[in-house]
Amino acid sequence: MTKIKVMHLTYDMRIGGTEMVIKNIVEGCDTTKFTMSIFCIEKPLGPWGIELQESGLAIDGCERQPGFDRSLIEAIRKHLKKSDIDIIHCHQYTPWVYGVLAAVGLKTKVVFTEHGRFYPDSSSWKRKLLNPWLCRITDRITAISQATKQALVDFENIPEKRIDVIYNGIKPPRVVPRKTLELKEKLRLSSETKIIGTIARLDPIKNHHMMLNAFAQVLITHPNITLLVVGDGEERINIEKQINSLGIKDNVIMTGYDPQPQHYLDLMDIFLLPSFSEGTSMTLLEAMALGKPCIVTDVGGNPEVIKHHNNGLVVKTNDAEALSEAIKQLISDSKTAEKMGFVGQKRYASTFSDSVMNTTFSNLYTNLLPSHS
């Protein structure tokens, strides 16, 4: 059996959701069937890229120039021919445009995966005219959620019947109980303290401000709660100002950025995701893998991952009162919270694990090239 050569085309391999998906596909593939590689169109390569490169994975690239870079199309095309690539898997819209144009006339099959949308969503008339033609020379199109699929239909003029949904899959976080206990002691959290929290970059789209307003309401009736805010970003100063103005500083811990935040997640009794927009949040999947009940806003892929009153609660976006009531509900009913966490863990294993995603993509690749099987 001849191995199928799959090249992933992406912006870079910094730490992020799209990059984690690529990393999981590459590391989880059957090496007897596939030879994987990565081609990046932006610099720097990023820590995951360096890590994969050091492990022996072939990673190449050509830095995209401002505007529409025709030389990048030629560089990708040259690489496809030189490396005899069977499938180019384009992650996100811009890599897809360059990738599919580079593959025109070659034997290389094209796969496009949309990983998420900007908020608020939009497109342009040029893209709406171009996209149906790009679709005709693309072999498979996938989206990470039904909401993302619908956005491609509504904003990008891509036919609904051409798009398959393949949910993100992750490896379960590696947690060492001793390290979680040490972290709890370091943060001076007592065994009686309920811990809720979120892990996300401090960006307006993540809507930390609504979460803080909700938390302030919860503290009125449940004072023995600590909120962990894990992450860093442009909103940090504004978030700190809000914490001070609400008078909740003693109950909030801002940890800053941590590249491996799984022990903070392990500390949490409830995981919160108050975003304005989400595709399929990797951190949300990690929380489910650890058996955490989750409260999320009704946006993007969130309600596809969290089934209301099943493995968590779904609240209206930007509604502090609704979020505060949901938090109080789970804080006051530990049995229900525990049951939701257990159901979520099972749902993760059946739908959102890396093995489920890898098997799906493996089948997709193989079906594109039946002569290799």
C-alpha positions as CSV (number, residue, x, y, z in Angstrom):
1,M,0.0,0.0,0.0
2,T,1.4,3.4,-1.0
3,K,1.3,6.0,1.7
4,I,-0.9,9.1,1.2
5,K,1.1,12.3,1.4
6,V,-1.0,15.0,3.2
7,M,0.2,18.6,3.5
8,H,-1.5,20.9,5.9
9,L,-1.5,24.5,4.7
10,T,-2.0,27.1,7.5
11,Y,-1.0,30.6,8.6
12,D,1.6,29.4,11.2
13,M,1.9,26.9,14.1
14,R,1.6,29.2,17.1
15,I,-0.5,28.1,20.1
16,G,-4.2,28.3,19.1
17,G,-7.3,26.3,18.3
18,T,-6.6,25.7,14.6
19,E,-3.0,24.9,15.3
20,M,-4.0,22.4,18.0
21,V,-6.3,20.6,15.5
22,I,-3.5,20.3,13.0
23,K,-1.1,19.1,15.7
24,N,-3.6,16.5,16.8
25,I,-4.2,15.3,13.2
26,V,-0.4,15.1,12.5
27,E,0.5,13.3,15.8
28,G,-2.5,11.0,15.7
29,C,-2.4,9.8,12.1
30,D,-1.6,6.2,11.2
31,T,2.0,6.4,10.0
32,T,1.6,3.2,8.0
33,K,-1.0,5.0,5.8
34,F,-0.1,8.6,5.8
35,T,3.0,10.9,5.5
36,M,2.1,14.3,7.0
37,S,3.8,17.7,6.5
38,I,3.0,21.3,7.1
39,F,3.4,24.5,5.0
40,C,3.0,27.9,6.7
41,I,2.3,31.2,4.9
42,E,3.2,33.5,7.8
43,K,6.1,33.9,10.3
44,P,7.2,33.3,13.0
45,L,6.7,29.5,12.9
46,G,5.5,29.3,16.5
47,P,6.3,27.0,19.4
48,W,4.2,24.1,18.3
49,G,5.8,24.3,14.8
50,I,9.3,24.2,16.4
51,E,8.3,21.3,18.6
52,L,6.9,19.3,15.6
53,Q,10.0,20.2,13.5
54,E,12.3,19.0,16.2
55,S,10.3,15.7,16.4
56,G,11.1,15.1,12.7
57,L,8.0,16.5,10.9
58,A,8.6,18.3,7.6
59,I,7.6,21.9,8.0
60,D,8.2,24.4,5.2
61,G,6.9,27.8,4.4
62,C,6.9,31.0,2.4
63,E,6.1,34.3,4.1
64,R,3.0,36.0,2.5
65,Q,3.6,39.5,1.2
66,P,1.0,42.3,1.6
67,G,-1.9,42.3,-0.8
68,F,-2.7,39.4,-3.1
69,D,0.6,37.5,-3.3
70,R,0.9,35.7,-6.6
71,S,4.4,34.5,-5.8
72,L,3.0,32.6,-2.8
73,I,0.8,30.6,-5.2
74,E,3.8,29.7,-7.2
75,A,5.8,28.8,-4.1
76,I,3.1,26.4,-2.8
77,R,2.6,24.9,-6.3
78,K,6.3,24.3,-6.6
79,H,6.3,22.6,-3.2
80,L,3.3,20.4,-4.1
81,K,5.0,19.1,-7.3
82,K,8.5,18.7,-5.7
83,S,7.1,16.8,-2.7
84,D,4.6,14.8,-4.7
85,I,1.7,15.8,-2.4
86,D,-1.5,13.8,-2.8
87,I,-3.8,16.0,-0.6
88,I,-3.4,19.6,0.4
89,H,-5.5,20.3,3.5
90,C,-6.1,24.1,3.8
91,H,-7.0,25.4,7.2
92,Q,-9.0,28.7,7.2
93,Y,-10.1,30.8,4.3
94,T,-7.0,32.6,3.2
95,P,-4.8,29.5,3.1
96,W,-7.6,27.8,1.1
97,V,-7.6,30.5,-1.6
98,Y,-3.8,30.2,-2.0
99,G,-3.8,26.4,-1.7
100,V,-6.6,25.7,-4.2
101,L,-5.1,28.1,-6.8
102,A,-1.7,26.5,-6.4
103,A,-3.2,23.0,-6.9
104,V,-5.1,23.8,-10.1
105,G,-4.2,21.3,-12.8
106,L,-2.2,19.1,-10.5
107,K,-3.1,15.6,-9.3
108,T,-3.3,17.0,-5.7
109,K,-6.7,16.8,-4.1
110,V,-7.9,19.8,-2.1
111,V,-9.6,19.8,1.3
112,F,-10.7,23.1,3.0
113,T,-11.6,23.3,6.7
114,E,-13.2,26.4,8.2
115,H,-12.2,26.7,11.8
116,G,-14.3,29.7,12.9
117,R,-15.6,33.1,12.0
118,F,-14.7,36.6,13.0
119,Y,-17.3,38.6,15.1
120,P,-19.3,40.3,13.8
121,D,-19.4,38.1,10.7
122,S,-19.1,39.5,7.2
123,S,-17.9,38.9,3.7
124,S,-17.4,40.8,0.5
125,W,-19.1,40.7,-2.9
126,K,-15.8,39.6,-4.5
127,R,-15.5,36.6,-2.3
128,K,-19.2,35.7,-2.9
129,L,-18.5,35.7,-6.6
130,L,-15.2,33.8,-6.4
131,N,-16.1,31.2,-3.8
132,P,-18.5,29.1,-5.9
133,W,-15.8,28.7,-8.5
134,L,-13.2,27.8,-5.8
135,C,-15.7,25.2,-4.5
136,R,-15.8,23.5,-7.9
137,I,-12.1,22.8,-7.8
138,T,-12.1,21.8,-4.2
139,D,-12.7,18.2,-3.4
140,R,-14.0,18.3,0.2
141,I,-15.1,21.2,2.5
142,T,-15.5,20.8,6.2
143,A,-16.5,23.1,9.1
144,I,-16.0,22.6,12.8
145,S,-19.6,23.1,13.8
146,Q,-23.1,23.5,12.3
147,A,-23.0,27.2,13.2
148,T,-19.7,27.6,11.2
149,K,-21.2,25.6,8.3
150,Q,-24.2,27.9,8.3
151,A,-21.9,31.0,8.3
152,L,-20.1,29.6,5.1
153,V,-23.5,29.3,3.5
154,D,-24.8,32.7,4.6
155,F,-21.7,34.8,4.2
156,E,-19.4,33.0,1.7
157,N,-22.0,31.7,-0.8
158,I,-20.8,28.2,-0.4
159,P,-23.4,25.5,-1.2
160,E,-24.7,23.8,2.0
161,K,-24.6,20.4,0.4
162,R,-20.8,20.7,-0.2
163,I,-20.0,21.2,3.5
164,D,-19.5,18.4,6.1
165,V,-19.3,19.1,9.8
166,I,-16.3,17.5,11.5
167,Y,-16.0,18.6,15.1
168,N,-12.7,19.5,16.7
169,G,-11.1,16.7,18.7
170,I,-8.5,17.0,21.4
171,K,-6.4,14.8,23.6
172,P,-7.6,14.7,27.2
173,P,-5.5,17.2,29.3
174,R,-2.7,15.5,31.3
175,V,-3.3,16.3,34.9
176,V,-1.2,15.4,37.9
177,P,-3.3,15.5,41.1
178,R,-0.3,16.5,43.2
179,K,0.4,19.5,41.0
180,T,-3.3,20.6,41.2
181,L,-3.1,20.3,45.0
182,E,0.2,22.3,45.1
183,L,-1.4,25.0,42.9
184,K,-4.4,25.2,45.2
185,E,-2.1,25.7,48.2
186,K,-0.1,28.3,46.3
187,L,-3.2,30.3,45.5
188,R,-4.3,29.9,49.2
189,L,-7.6,28.4,48.3
190,S,-9.4,26.5,51.1
191,S,-11.2,23.2,50.6
192,E,-14.5,25.0,51.4
193,T,-14.1,27.6,48.6
194,K,-16.0,27.0,45.4
195,I,-13.9,27.7,42.3
196,I,-15.3,28.9,39.0
197,G,-13.3,30.2,36.1
198,T,-12.4,30.7,32.5
199,I,-9.4,30.2,30.3
200,A,-9.1,32.5,27.3
201,R,-7.1,35.4,25.9
202,L,-8.2,38.7,27.4
203,D,-9.9,40.0,24.3
204,P,-13.2,41.8,23.9
205,I,-14.7,38.9,22.0
206,K,-14.4,36.7,25.1
207,N,-16.7,39.1,27.0
208,H,-15.0,38.9,30.4
209,H,-16.8,42.1,31.4
210,M,-20.2,40.4,31.4
211,M,-18.8,37.5,33.3
212,L,-17.4,39.9,36.0
213,N,-20.7,41.6,36.4
214,A,-22.4,38.3,36.8
215,F,-19.9,37.1,39.3
216,A,-20.4,40.3,41.4
217,Q,-24.1,39.4,41.6
218,V,-23.3,35.8,42.6
219,L,-21.1,37.0,45.5
220,I,-24.0,38.8,47.1
221,T,-25.6,35.5,48.1
222,H,-22.6,33.1,47.8
223,P,-19.6,35.0,49.2
224,N,-17.3,32.0,49.5
225,I,-16.4,31.7,45.8
226,T,-13.2,32.5,43.9
227,L,-13.1,33.3,40.2
228,L,-10.0,32.2,38.2
229,V,-9.3,34.3,35.1
230,V,-6.6,32.5,33.2
231,G,-5.0,34.3,30.2
232,D,-3.6,37.6,29.1
233,G,-4.2,40.1,26.4
234,E,-5.2,43.6,25.4
235,E,-8.2,43.9,27.8
236,R,-6.2,43.2,30.9
237,I,-6.1,46.8,32.1
238,N,-9.8,47.3,31.5
239,I,-10.6,44.0,33.3
240,E,-8.5,44.9,36.3
241,K,-10.2,48.3,36.5
242,Q,-13.6,46.7,36.4
243,I,-12.7,44.2,39.1
244,N,-11.6,47.2,41.4
245,S,-14.7,49.2,40.6
246,L,-17.0,46.2,41.4
247,G,-15.2,45.7,44.7
248,I,-14.5,42.0,44.0
249,K,-10.7,42.0,44.0
250,D,-10.5,39.7,47.0
251,N,-12.5,37.0,45.1
252,V,-10.8,37.2,41.7
253,I,-7.4,35.7,40.8
254,M,-5.9,36.8,37.5
255,T,-3.2,34.3,36.7
256,G,-1.8,35.7,33.5
257,Y,-0.9,33.6,30.5
258,D,0.0,29.9,31.1
259,P,0.9,27.7,28.0
260,Q,-0.2,24.6,30.0
261,P,-3.2,25.8,32.1
262,Q,-4.7,22.3,32.7
263,H,-4.1,22.4,36.4
264,Y,-6.0,25.7,36.7
265,L,-8.8,23.9,34.8
266,D,-8.6,20.9,37.1
267,L,-9.1,23.3,40.1
268,M,-12.4,24.6,38.8
269,D,-15.7,23.3,40.0
270,I,-17.5,25.0,37.1
271,F,-16.0,26.2,33.8
272,L,-17.4,29.4,32.2
273,L,-17.3,30.5,28.5
274,P,-19.1,33.9,28.2
275,S,-17.9,34.7,24.7
276,F,-19.7,36.8,22.0
277,S,-18.5,34.3,19.4
278,E,-17.0,30.8,19.4
279,G,-16.3,28.1,16.8
280,T,-15.7,24.9,18.8
281,S,-13.7,26.0,21.8
282,M,-10.7,23.7,22.6
283,T,-10.7,24.7,26.2
284,L,-14.4,23.9,26.5
285,L,-13.6,20.4,25.2
286,E,-10.8,20.1,27.7
287,A,-13.1,21.1,30.5
288,M,-15.6,18.4,29.4
289,A,-12.7,15.8,29.2
290,L,-12.0,16.6,32.9
291,G,-15.6,16.2,33.9
292,K,-16.3,19.8,34.6
293,P,-19.9,21.2,34.3
294,C,-19.9,24.1,31.9
295,I,-21.9,27.3,31.5
296,V,-21.6,28.8,28.1
297,T,-23.3,31.6,26.0
298,D,-25.6,30.7,23.2
299,V,-23.2,31.5,20.3
300,G,-21.5,29.6,17.6
301,G,-20.7,26.0,18.3
302,N,-21.3,26.3,22.1
303,P,-24.9,24.9,22.1
304,E,-23.7,22.1,19.9
305,V,-21.1,21.1,22.5
306,I,-23.1,21.9,25.6
307,K,-26.6,20.5,25.7
308,H,-28.7,22.7,28.0
309,H,-29.5,20.9,31.3
310,N,-27.5,17.8,30.1
311,N,-23.8,18.4,30.3
312,G,-24.1,22.1,31.3
313,L,-26.1,25.2,31.0
314,V,-26.5,27.5,28.0
315,V,-27.4,31.2,28.6
316,K,-28.2,34.2,26.4
317,T,-25.1,36.0,25.2
318,N,-24.2,39.2,27.0
319,D,-26.8,38.6,29.8
320,A,-25.1,39.0,33.1
321,E,-28.3,38.2,35.1
322,A,-28.8,34.9,33.2
323,L,-25.2,33.9,33.8
324,S,-25.3,34.8,37.5
325,E,-28.5,32.7,37.9
326,A,-26.9,29.7,36.1
327,I,-23.8,29.9,38.3
328,K,-25.9,30.1,41.5
329,Q,-28.0,27.1,40.3
330,L,-24.9,24.8,39.9
331,I,-23.1,26.2,43.0
332,S,-26.2,25.4,45.1
333,D,-26.8,21.9,43.6
334,S,-23.6,20.0,43.6
335,K,-25.3,16.7,42.7
336,T,-26.6,18.2,39.5
337,A,-23.3,19.8,38.7
338,E,-21.5,16.5,39.3
339,K,-23.9,14.7,37.0
340,M,-23.5,17.2,34.3
341,G,-19.7,16.9,34.5
342,F,-20.0,13.1,34.2
343,V,-22.3,13.3,31.2
344,G,-20.0,15.8,29.6
345,Q,-17.0,13.5,30.0
346,K,-18.9,10.7,28.2
347,R,-20.0,13.2,25.4
348,Y,-16.4,14.2,25.0
349,A,-15.2,10.6,24.6
350,S,-17.9,9.8,22.0
351,T,-17.8,13.0,19.9
352,F,-14.9,15.3,20.7
353,S,-11.9,13.2,21.3
354,D,-8.8,13.4,19.1
355,S,-9.3,9.7,18.1
356,V,-12.8,10.4,16.8
357,M,-11.6,13.4,14.8
358,N,-8.5,11.6,13.5
359,T,-10.6,8.6,12.3
360,T,-13.0,10.9,10.5
361,F,-10.2,12.7,8.7
362,S,-8.4,9.5,8.0
363,N,-11.5,8.2,6.2
364,L,-11.9,11.4,4.3
365,Y,-8.3,11.3,3.0
366,T,-8.6,7.6,2.1
367,N,-11.9,8.1,0.3
368,L,-10.3,10.8,-1.9
369,L,-7.6,8.4,-3.0
370,P,-9.1,4.9,-3.1
371,S,-6.3,3.7,-5.3
372,H,-3.9,4.0,-2.3
373,S,-5.9,1.7,0.0
